[in-house]
Amino acid sequence: MSKLTLSVEKSVISQARRFAKQQGVSISEMVEAYLAAVAAPPKRGPRNSPILHSLRGSLKKADLEEYWSHLTAKYR
């Protein structure tokens, strides 16, 4: 394991210590988990939010011509 020195605002360190204590982990573990997450290769497929995921396929039977007519009238 390697050692890393970071410069962080005192208020952020205080908040991080409280959070780490609540979670039952060390600040080092939190930083390592964060760095591992951002360094990991991206997952395949689009990264949709849960809301977008829930809407997926809801417009399969939509009438596109009617939609375009609506948009044309709306933005004239």
N, C-alpha and C positions, 0 to 999 in steps of 0.2 A: 504494500500500500504506500502511496506517495503522499507527501504533505503539501498543502496548498495554503497560501496566505492571501486573504481577501481584505479589502478596505470597504467597510459597510458602516452606514450611519448608526449611531448609538441607539436611536429610537427603533430602528429596524431590528437590530440585534435583540433588544428587549422584547419586542413583539415575537420574534422568532423563538426566543427561549421559552416564552410562555406557551406558544403554540406547540413546540416540541415536547414540553413537559406534559401538556394535555394529551398529546398523541402517544406518549410513551416512547419517543425516539430522541436521538441526539440531533443537534443541528447538522453535524457532519453527515448523518444518514439522510437528512432531508436534502442537503445540498447534493449529495451523491445521487439520490433518486432523481432530482431535477435534472442534473447534468446527463444522467443516463437517458432520461426521457427525451431531451432535446437533441442528443447525439445519435439516437436510434434512427435507423433508416425509416423513411416514411412508409406508412401502411399503404397497401395497394388500394386503389379505388378512391372515389371522391370522399372528402372529409365533410360530411353533412352534419348539421346540427340535429339534435333530436326532433325539433319541430319540422325541419325539412324532411327528415326521414319519415315522419308520420304522415306527411302529405304526399309521399311518393305514390304515383299511380292514380291519384285522385282525379286527374283530368283525362284519363284514357278515352272517355266517350264524349269529350268536349267537341263542340262544333267550332273549328278554327275560323271559318268564314264569318260566323256570327261574332266571334271575339274580335276579329279585325275590323268588322263594321262598327262594333261598339267603340273600339279605340279611335277609329277615324272620326266618328261623330264627337267623341269626348274631347279630342285635342284639335278641333278645327279652330 
